[in-house]
Amino acid sequence: MVAMAERPTMTEEQTLEQRHSIVIRMGGESGEGVKSTGELFAQVAARAGFKVLTFQTYPAEIKGGHSVYQVRLSSEDLYTEGAALDILLAFNQEGYDKSYEELHDDGLLLYDDGAVTDFHYEQGGKRALALPMTKIAKGELKFELGKNVVAVGMLAALFGMDVEPINRLLTEKFLRKGEDVVAKNKQAFQLGFRYIEESFPERANYYLKAGAVEEDSIIISGNQLLSMGCIAGGCTHLFGYPITPASDIMEFLAGELPKVGGAVVQAEDEIASMGMVLGASYTGKRAMTSTSGPGLSLMVEMLGLSGMAEIPAVIVDVQRTGPSTGMPTKQEQGDLNMAVYAGHGEFPRIVLAPTDVADCFWRAIDAFNFAERYQVPVILLSDTTLSVRTQSIHKPDLSKIKLIPRVLYDPTASANATLDQHTLSTPVAQHGNGTLPENDGEGDEVDMELAASRGFELYQRYAVTEDGVSPMSIPGQAGGQYTSSGLEHNEFSRPRYDVINHTRMTDKRHRKLIGAAQNAPEPFRAGDPAAELGIITWGSATGVAYEALLEAQKQGVKLDLIAPRMIWPIPTQQLDDFIASKRVIIIPEVNFSGQFANLLNTHYRKDFVRLNVYGGAPLKSSLLLAKIMEYVNH
């Protein structure tokens, strides 16, 4: 075996310059600077004009454990974190042990000199370079915390990046800590940069052409942009309980909501947080909670109260691997069944799923608009990959934001129906299989007559309407008094337990889903609509499917792709023609049972081809491409 500490000479055939993108992974101990190195390098690369998409995985423990930060660079748009690694930067032995096998045959291993000593894998055509990151930080800098900036300097030199924009970034990043800290970090960067220039003359082989620097481009995570979308959607209050990987949302909004007159409250648990959301929404506020699967499980009873009492609520569920505590920092799309079906009895809810980082912003706005418009709970399904991923995107066009208010009670309107429009006091002996009490509506007519004698109509909070949505009053509004509870009720919010009333109210509540489905956000579409082979997917698997589609097209394969952004109710007007026109439809998703395929099968009764991964890692486009080619070839 070639000694890894000796850097072999590279040939022209070993260059990476012709590649569409380059994937760099940093691996090491959590707390060692892996994440800070990755984040800083991603920002540096974005400033240099690269398109950037990152992926990270970290241990569930508070301190210690193996951590990975992966950065993919390209001059073109990116849709996934990439597959095999082009460059591996190992901070310690474990960083080498856990990732070296994923390095391309012509890839490059960079490692902290002295930290990696056991090179037990076959090297093959892979190359290696020892980097004295710790030695430079401790020895020359006398600033051990600067190791991550030394590493960024080395990577920047490797890719031939312009130094000046990076120096500006370092100033912006560290100025709040003082001029001395800025100077120290700039020195750390320069020492790392200079080391590569002097010690690695073949670095030009790793230059990757950057695109033009776009002034409206930002690099941001899914959780951050989703949080911004909540603010843009009019949210003023978040009530929650910390849970990985959703805590970033709560932390971000804790700093931002007070700036718009709102607040973040950490409740004692997820049950209480959901109750607080309903209380705030009852008073007219746009309120939300953010959680992950275990937290959503605890909120289910309150979810039913939202549906029965018709109180708007937004619940962000950042899915992780389960069940139970599961793997808190790993990827899965396993909460779809719970989002669609969880709860005793039946009540309407809407489930949305963003397809990428940029989409998180717009789907958050949609979540509040749907909740307010239809007075239902709306569950926004993100996941670990989408939430922690950072990506270079164009700033959202704020002129396209449209907020839809809830229908409010107007005491002057004649829409507050009188008794003869309904069957509130009609004596009924039998209906269906139930026996009804005589004069079930007794008391309502008396109240209405009393209200009329005082010059106003009795407020019908749950008036039966064509679209199922009834005007909602705000506490303190004259004439708008009503009792909101989880008991079945009639139009006047009085408890009623008869068959006719429950049937009518159930129908009323579920009619909201008809309008919601018709107003579903546009799906992600790509490919050839005339193709007989199609892909239907959802959430973060969309980018994987799109990348596989692009690769298949290069091989002459006709393929069509659709990813609905509304998962429930099923937006049939978007899917009917697609499904009817395909001979074979593949549904890739990151769960064991094929939850989305099962959901669609309840309506379409079609034999979908399922591709399910469930190990805690994202789906790879290469795996989906192989499945596509399997059907093309046979």
C-alpha positions in Angstrom: 0.0 0.0 0.0 1.2 3.5 -0.8 2.0 5.5 2.4 -0.8 8.0 2.8 1.5 10.6 4.3 3.4 10.8 1.0 1.6 13.0 -1.6 1.7 11.2 -5.0 2.1 13.2 -8.1 -1.1 13.9 -10.0 -1.6 13.5 -13.8 -3.8 15.4 -16.1 -6.1 12.4 -16.3 -6.8 12.8 -12.6 -8.2 16.3 -12.7 -11.7 17.2 -11.6 -12.0 20.3 -13.7 -14.4 18.8 -16.2 -17.0 17.8 -13.6 -20.3 19.4 -13.4 -20.0 19.8 -9.6 -17.7 18.9 -6.8 -18.7 17.3 -3.5 -16.6 18.1 -0.4 -17.2 16.4 2.9 -15.8 17.4 6.3 -15.9 14.8 9.0 -14.8 14.7 12.6 -15.8 15.1 16.2 -18.8 17.2 17.1 -17.5 20.4 18.6 -14.2 20.2 16.7 -15.1 22.8 14.2 -16.6 20.6 11.4 -19.9 22.5 11.2 -18.3 25.9 11.5 -15.8 25.1 8.8 -18.5 23.8 6.5 -20.8 26.8 7.1 -18.0 29.3 6.5 -16.8 27.5 3.4 -20.3 27.4 2.0 -20.6 31.2 2.5 -17.2 31.7 1.0 -18.1 29.6 -2.1 -21.4 31.4 -2.5 -19.6 34.8 -2.4 -17.2 33.5 -5.1 -20.2 32.8 -7.5 -20.7 29.1 -6.9 -24.1 27.5 -6.5 -24.0 25.8 -3.1 -26.1 23.0 -1.6 -25.1 21.6 1.8 -25.9 18.5 3.9 -25.1 17.8 7.4 -25.6 15.0 9.9 -24.6 15.2 13.5 -25.0 13.1 16.7 -28.0 13.1 18.9 -25.8 13.6 22.0 -25.3 17.0 23.4 -21.6 16.8 23.1 -19.3 14.4 21.2 -19.9 11.9 18.5 -19.2 11.9 14.8 -20.3 14.9 12.7 -20.4 15.4 9.0 -20.8 18.6 6.9 -21.0 18.2 3.1 -20.8 21.0 0.6 -21.6 20.6 -3.1 -20.4 23.3 -5.5 -21.3 24.0 -9.1 -21.8 26.9 -11.6 -25.2 25.5 -12.3 -28.3 24.9 -10.1 -28.1 22.0 -7.7 -30.9 19.8 -6.4 -29.3 17.3 -4.1 -26.3 17.0 -1.8 -24.6 14.7 -4.4 -23.5 11.1 -4.2 -19.8 10.0 -4.1 -17.3 12.4 -2.6 -14.7 14.2 -4.7 -12.8 15.5 -1.6 -12.8 14.3 2.0 -11.4 16.6 4.7 -10.9 14.3 7.8 -10.5 16.2 11.0 -9.7 13.0 12.9 -9.4 9.2 12.5 -13.2 8.7 12.6 -13.6 11.3 9.9 -11.4 9.0 7.7 -12.9 5.7 8.9 -16.5 6.6 8.3 -16.3 8.3 4.9 -13.2 7.1 3.0 -15.1 4.4 1.1 -17.4 7.0 -0.3 -14.5 8.8 -1.9 -14.3 8.7 -5.7 -11.7 6.4 -7.2 -9.9 9.6 -8.3 -10.8 11.6 -5.2 -8.6 13.5 -2.8 -8.2 12.9 0.9 -7.2 15.9 3.0 -6.5 15.2 6.6 -5.3 17.0 9.7 -1.6 16.0 10.0 -1.2 13.7 13.0 -4.9 13.2 13.6 -5.2 10.4 11.1 -2.6 7.7 11.4 -4.3 4.4 10.5 -4.8 4.3 6.7 -6.4 0.9 6.5 -8.4 1.2 3.3 -6.9 0.4 -0.1 -5.9 3.6 -1.7 -6.3 2.7 -5.4 -6.2 5.9 -7.5 -7.1 8.1 -4.6 -4.7 10.8 -3.5 -3.9 12.2 -0.2 -2.5 15.4 1.3 -1.6 16.0 5.0 -2.7 19.5 6.2 -1.2 20.9 9.4 -4.4 22.7 10.4 -4.0 22.1 14.1 -0.3 22.8 14.0 -0.8 26.2 12.3 -3.6 27.2 14.6 -1.7 26.2 17.8 1.8 27.0 16.7 1.9 30.0 14.4 -1.4 31.6 15.4 -1.5 30.7 19.1 -5.2 30.6 18.4 -6.5 27.0 18.4 -10.1 28.1 17.7 -8.9 29.4 14.4 -8.4 25.9 13.0 -11.6 26.0 11.1 -10.7 29.3 9.4 -7.3 27.8 8.5 -9.1 24.9 6.9 -11.4 27.3 4.9 -8.2 29.1 3.7 -6.8 25.8 2.5 -10.0 24.9 0.6 -10.3 28.4 -0.9 -6.8 28.1 -2.3 -7.5 24.6 -3.6 -10.4 26.0 -5.7 -8.6 29.2 -6.7 -11.1 31.5 -5.0 -10.6 35.3 -4.9 -9.4 36.4 -1.5 -10.9 39.9 -1.4 -14.6 38.9 -1.1 -13.6 36.4 1.6 -11.8 39.0 3.6 -15.0 41.1 3.5 -17.0 38.1 4.7 -14.6 37.5 7.6 -15.0 41.2 8.6 -18.8 40.9 8.5 -18.8 37.6 10.4 -16.4 38.5 13.3 -16.6 42.3 13.6 -19.1 42.1 16.5 -16.4 40.3 18.5 -13.9 43.1 17.9 -11.2 44.2 15.5 -8.6 41.9 17.1 -10.8 38.9 16.4 -11.3 39.9 12.8 -7.5 40.4 12.4 -6.8 37.0 14.0 -9.3 35.2 11.7 -7.9 36.9 8.6 -4.5 35.8 9.6 -5.7 32.2 10.0 -7.3 32.3 6.6 -4.1 33.7 5.0 -1.9 31.1 6.6 -4.1 28.3 5.4 -4.3 29.8 1.9 -0.6 30.3 1.7 0.2 26.8 2.8 -1.7 25.3 -0.2 -0.1 27.8 -2.6 3.3 26.8 -1.4 2.8 23.1 -0.8 0.4 22.0 -3.5 1.3 23.2 -6.9 -1.2 20.8 -8.6 -4.1 22.7 -7.1 -5.1 24.2 -10.5 -6.4 20.7 -11.3 -9.1 21.3 -8.8 -10.3 24.7 -10.0 -14.0 24.6 -10.7 -15.5 27.3 -12.8 -17.8 29.6 -10.8 -20.8 31.3 -12.2 -21.4 35.0 -12.1 -21.9 36.5 -8.6 -25.7 37.3 -8.4 -26.6 40.2 -6.2 -29.9 38.8 -5.2 -28.5 35.4 -4.1 -28.4 34.3 -0.5 -27.3 31.1 1.2 -29.8 30.0 3.8 -31.2 26.9 5.5 -34.7 25.5 5.1 -35.6 26.2 8.7 -34.4 29.8 8.4 -36.4 30.4 5.2 -39.4 28.6 6.5 -39.3 30.9 9.6 -39.1 33.9 7.3 -42.1 32.6 5.4 -44.0 32.4 8.7 -43.3 36.1 9.3 -44.3 37.0 5.8 -47.4 34.9 6.2 -48.5 37.2 9.1 -47.5 35.0 12.0 -47.1 36.9 15.3 -47.0 34.1 17.8 -45.2 30.8 18.1 -45.7 28.5 21.1 -43.5 25.4 21.2 -41.2 23.1 23.0 -37.6 22.5 21.8 -37.1 19.3 19.7 -34.5 18.3 17.1 -34.5 19.2 14.2 -37.2 21.8 14.6 -35.7 23.9 17.3 -34.0 26.2 14.8 -37.4 27.6 13.9 -38.3 28.5 17.5 -34.8 30.0 18.1 -34.9 32.1 14.9 -38.4 33.4 15.5 -37.6 34.2 19.2 -35.3 36.8 17.8 -37.5 38.1 15.1 -41.2 38.0 16.1 -40.8 40.6 18.8 -39.7 43.0 16.1 -43.1 42.7 14.5 -45.0 42.9 17.8 -45.2 39.2 18.3 -43.7 36.7 20.8 -42.3 33.2 21.2 -43.3 31.2 24.3 -41.7 28.0 25.3 -44.4 25.9 26.9 -43.9 23.1 29.4 -44.6 20.5 26.7 -46.1 20.0 23.2 -49.6 19.6 24.5 -49.6 22.9 26.2 -48.0 24.6 23.2 -50.8 23.5 20.9 -53.4 24.7 23.4 -51.7 28.1 23.5 -51.7 28.2 19.6 -55.5 27.7 19.7 -56.0 30.3 22.4 -54.1 32.9 20.5 -55.8 32.0 17.2 -59.2 32.3 19.0 -58.4 35.9 19.7 -57.6 36.6 16.0 -53.8 36.1 15.9 -52.0 34.1 13.3 -50.3 31.5 15.6 -48.2 28.4 15.1 -46.1 25.7 16.7 -43.0 23.9 15.4 -42.2 20.3 16.3 -41.1 16.9 15.1 -42.8 13.5 15.1 -42.8 12.8 18.8 -44.2 16.3 19.5 -46.9 16.0 16.9 -48.0 12.7 18.5 -48.6 14.6 21.7 -50.6 17.3 19.9 -53.1 15.0 18.3 -56.0 15.6 20.8 -55.6 19.4 20.4 -55.5 18.9 16.7 -59.0 17.5 16.9 -60.1 20.5 19.0 -58.8 22.8 16.2 -60.9 20.8 13.7 -64.1 20.6 15.8 -64.0 24.2 17.1 -62.9 25.4 13.7 -59.9 27.4 15.0 -57.1 28.1 12.5 -53.7 26.6 13.5 -50.4 26.0 11.8 -48.2 23.1 12.9 -44.7 22.7 11.3 -43.6 19.1 11.6 -39.9 18.7 10.7 -39.8 14.9 10.3 -37.0 12.7 11.7 -36.4 9.0 11.8 -38.7 7.1 14.2 -40.8 5.7 15.8 -40.5 6.8 19.4 -37.3 8.8 20.0 -35.9 7.0 17.0 -32.8 8.7 15.5 -33.4 12.4 16.2 -30.9 13.8 13.7 -31.5 11.5 10.7 -33.7 11.7 7.7 -37.1 10.1 7.1 -40.5 11.0 5.6 -42.3 8.8 8.1 -45.0 11.2 9.5 -47.3 11.4 6.5 -49.8 8.9 7.8 -50.0 10.7 11.2 -50.4 14.1 9.5 -53.2 12.9 7.3 -55.0 10.5 9.7 -54.1 11.1 13.3 -57.0 11.8 15.7 -60.0 10.2 17.1 -63.2 10.8 15.1 -63.0 12.6 11.8 -62.2 16.3 11.1 -60.7 18.2 8.2 -57.0 19.1 8.1 -54.7 20.3 5.3 -51.2 18.9 4.8 -48.6 20.8 2.7 -45.0 19.8 1.9 -42.3 22.1 0.5 -40.1 20.6 -2.2 -36.9 22.5 -1.6 -35.3 25.2 0.5 -36.8 28.1 -1.6 -40.2 26.5 -1.5 -40.2 26.5 2.3 -40.8 30.2 2.2 -43.9 30.1 0.0 -45.4 27.0 1.6 -45.2 28.6 5.0 -47.3 31.5 3.7 -49.7 29.0 2.1 -50.0 27.3 5.5 -51.3 30.4 7.2 -53.5 31.4 4.3 -55.2 28.0 4.2 -55.5 27.9 8.0 -57.2 31.3 8.1 -59.3 30.8 5.0 -60.7 27.4 5.9 -60.5 27.6 9.8 -58.7 24.3 10.0 -55.4 23.0 11.3 -52.7 23.0 8.6 -49.7 20.7 9.0 -46.6 21.7 7.1 -44.3 18.7 6.6 -40.6 19.4 6.3 -37.9 17.0 7.2 -34.3 16.8 8.5 -32.6 17.0 5.2 -34.7 20.0 4.1 -34.5 21.8 7.5 -30.7 21.7 8.0 -29.7 22.0 4.4 -28.3 25.4 3.3 -28.6 26.4 -0.3 -27.8 29.4 -2.5 -31.1 30.7 -3.8 -32.6 33.9 -5.2 -34.2 36.2 -2.6 -37.9 35.7 -2.6 -39.9 38.3 -4.5 -41.9 39.9 -1.7 -44.3 41.6 -4.2 -45.8 38.1 -4.9 -46.9 37.7 -1.3 -50.7 37.6 -0.9 -52.3 37.2 2.5 -55.8 35.7 2.8 -57.7 36.8 5.9 -60.2 34.7 7.8 -63.9 35.4 7.3 -64.9 37.7 10.2 -68.3 38.1 11.8 -70.1 41.3 10.7 -73.1 42.1 13.0 -74.6 44.3 10.3 -74.7 41.6 7.7 -77.9 39.7 6.9 -75.9 36.5 6.5 -76.7 35.6 10.2 -79.5 33.3 9.2 -82.8 33.0 10.9 -84.2 29.7 12.3 -86.4 28.8 9.3 -83.4 28.3 7.1 -82.4 25.2 9.1 -84.0 22.4 11.0 -83.0 23.3 14.5 -86.3 23.0 16.2 -88.0 20.6 13.8 -89.3 17.6 15.8 -87.9 14.4 14.2 -88.7 11.0 15.5 -86.4 8.9 13.3 -83.4 9.6 11.1 -81.2 6.9 9.7 -80.4 4.4 12.5 -80.7 7.0 15.3 -83.6 8.0 17.5 -83.8 11.7 18.1 -85.2 13.5 21.1 -88.3 15.6 20.5 -87.7 19.4 20.4 -83.9 19.0 20.2 -83.6 22.6 19.3 -85.6 23.9 22.2 -84.0 27.0 23.6 -82.5 28.2 20.4 -85.9 29.7 19.2 -86.4 31.4 22.6 -82.9 32.9 22.4 -83.5 34.1 18.9 -86.8 35.7 19.8 -85.1 37.4 22.8 -82.3 38.7 20.6 -84.7 40.0 18.0 -86.6 41.9 20.8 -83.4 43.6 21.6 -82.7 44.6 18.0 -80.1 42.0 16.8 -79.9 38.5 15.5 -78.4 35.7 17.4 -74.8 35.0 16.2 -74.4 31.7 14.4 -70.8 31.0 14.8 -71.1 27.7 12.9 -73.7 28.7 10.3 -74.0 26.1 7.6 -72.6 27.6 4.4 -71.9 26.4 0.9 -68.1 26.2 1.4 -68.3 25.1 5.0 -66.6 28.3 6.3 -68.6 30.4 8.9 -67.8 33.9 10.0 -65.7 34.0 13.1 -66.0 36.7 15.7 -63.2 38.1 17.8 -63.6 38.2 21.6 -65.2 41.4 22.7 -67.0 42.0 19.4 -70.5 43.2 20.1 -73.1 40.5 19.3 -70.3 37.9 18.6 -70.4 36.0 21.8 -70.2 32.3 21.5 -68.8 29.3 23.4 -66.0 27.4 21.6 -65.6 23.8 22.8 -64.8 20.4 21.6 -68.4 19.2 22.0 -70.5 18.6 19.0 -72.7 21.7 18.5 -75.2 23.3 16.3 -75.0 26.6 14.4 -75.2 28.6 17.6 -72.4 26.6 19.3 -74.9 24.9 21.6 -74.0 21.3 22.5 -76.1 18.9 20.4 -75.9 15.1 20.2 -78.5 14.1 17.7 -77.9 12.3 14.4 -79.2 15.0 12.1 -77.1 17.8 13.6 -73.9 15.7 13.8 -74.4 14.7 10.2 -75.0 18.2 9.1 -72.0 19.6 11.0 -69.7 16.9 9.8 -70.7 17.6 6.2 -70.2 21.3 6.8 -66.7 20.9 8.2 -65.5 18.5 5.5 -66.9 20.7 2.7 -63.9 22.9 3.4 -61.6 20.3 1.9 -63.3 20.6 -1.5 -62.4 24.2 -1.8 -58.9 23.6 -0.3 -58.1 21.0 -2.9 -59.3 23.2 -5.8 -57.0 26.0 -4.5 -54.0 23.8 -4.0 -50.6 25.4 -4.8 -49.2 24.5 -8.1 -47.2 21.2 -8.1 -43.6 20.9 -9.2 -43.5 19.8 -12.8 -40.7 18.7 -15.1 -40.1 16.4 -18.0 -42.1 15.3 -21.0 -45.9 15.2 -20.5 -46.2 12.7 -23.3 -43.9 10.2 -21.6 -45.4 6.8 -20.6 -43.0 6.6 -17.6 -43.8 9.0 -14.8 -42.6 9.8 -11.3 -44.8 11.1 -8.5 -43.0 12.2 -5.3 -43.2 14.7 -2.5 -41.2 16.9 -0.1 -37.4 16.8 -0.2 -37.4 13.7 -2.5 -38.4 16.1 -5.3 -34.9 17.3 -5.9 -33.7 13.7 -6.0 -36.3 12.8 -8.6 -35.6 15.9 -10.7 -31.8 15.1 -10.7 -32.6 11.5 -11.8 -34.9 12.8 -14.5 -32.2 15.1 -15.9 -29.7 12.3 -16.0 -32.2 10.0 -17.6 -33.0 12.6 -20.3 -29.2 12.7 -21.1 -29.5 9.0 -21.9 -32.5 9.6 -24.2 -35.2 8.5 -21.8 -38.6 10.2 -21.9 -39.8 10.8 -18.4 -42.4 13.0 -16.7 -42.4 14.2 -13.1 -44.9 15.7 -10.7 -44.6 16.6 -7.0 -47.8 18.0 -5.4 -47.2 20.6 -2.8 -50.6 19.8 -1.2 -50.6 16.2 0.1 -54.0 16.3 1.8 -56.7 16.6 0.6 -55.4 14.9 -2.6 -55.3 17.6 -5.3 -57.0 15.3 -7.9 -57.3 18.0 -10.5 -53.5 18.1 -10.6 -53.0 14.3 -10.7 -55.9 12.8 -12.6 -54.5 13.3 -16.2 -50.9 12.6 -15.1 -51.9 9.2 -13.6 -54.3 8.3 -16.4 -51.6 8.9 -19.1 -48.8 6.8 -17.7 -48.1 3.2 -18.2 -45.7 3.0 -15.3 -45.5 5.4 -12.3 -42.6 5.2 -9.8 -43.2 6.8 -6.4 -39.9 7.3 -4.5 -40.0 8.3 -0.8 -38.0 7.9 2.4 -40.1 5.6 4.5 -40.6 1.8 4.9 -44.3 1.3 3.8 -44.6 3.8 0.9 -47.0 6.1 2.7 -47.6 8.5 -0.1 -48.1 5.6 -2.6 -50.6 4.1 -0.2 -52.5 7.4 0.2 -52.8 7.8 -3.6 -53.8 4.2 -4.0 -56.8 4.7 -1.7 -58.2 7.0 -4.4 -56.7 5.8 -7.7 -56.4 2.0 -7.1 -53.3 1.9 -9.3 -50.4 -0.5 -9.1 -47.7 2.1 -8.4 -44.0 1.1 -8.5 -42.5 1.8 -5.1 -39.0 2.8 -4.2 -38.6 3.1 -0.5 -35.4 3.8 1.5 -35.6 4.0 5.3 -32.1 3.7 6.8 -32.0 7.3 8.1 -30.2 8.8 5.1 -31.6 10.7 2.1 -32.6 8.9 -1.1 -29.9 9.0 -3.7 -30.7 10.0 -7.3 -28.4 7.2 -8.6 -30.7 4.6 -6.9 -33.8 6.2 -8.5 -32.0 6.3 -11.9 -31.3 2.6 -11.7 -35.0 1.9 -11.0 -35.9 4.1 -14.0 -33.5 2.3 -16.3 -34.8 -1.1 -15.0 -38.2 -0.3 -16.5 -36.8 1.3 -19.6 -34.7 -1.7 -20.4 -37.5 -4.2 -19.8 
